[in-house]
Amino acid sequence: MKNSSTNTPEVPEAKAALDKFKFEVASELGVPLTNGYNGNLTSYQNGSVGGEMVRQMIRRQEEQMSGKMPQ
């Protein structure tokens, strides 16, 4: 692992795509995530977005590895 910050993407070029994905997931879950300060959201709300992002990324990777999804 290159850096100790968990908020820094391993592939910096992917930051914009990850941000877009985060807002899509938040919208699907009904979490009013905004660009900038989100201190008004609960830990549960923020955690639900992160947890769902991980679930979807794992599912997509599994599909790709099984050959069900184009690379």
Order of alpha helices (4+ residues) and beta strands (2+ residues): alpha-alpha
